[in-house]
């Protein structure tokens, strides 16, 4: 282990910037003080090394971000319509989706992106079994839940194609399809 294994350049830069912003004074002395303080904090409170297993694929990342933007707009319109349409309140449903990736960071990104799209909220992400429990608005029948299930798996595939390791991409190319455990929609007998 190196004598300076606690030092993380990105952390030092971010700490220095935060220090300068807190003092609202851009000066050489303030930057040096911020850098020294950031290094002191990293030395006293060292963080463990992060092994991400993430490989950025630029084309896949562009597809992920573009499709996510489209999903945001479409889902926002759908949720707005559910809120103002005449008739009874929309029925919600819960489902479980078994994710394909064994990469914790990719599973977390998938869960975050699913939650950020209006109309769906991740209730739980079980890292041991790769099960994602999702609450879906307006999923009053099995077809709606199956469509939402397919959307979650498609989102995971886009995340893996944007940030996945070669092993993750190999799993996708083999066509591994995880099992599903879709619950009945809430409010149905």
Order of alpha helices (4+ residues) and beta strands (2+ residues): alpha-alpha-alpha-beta-alpha-beta-beta-alpha-alpha-beta
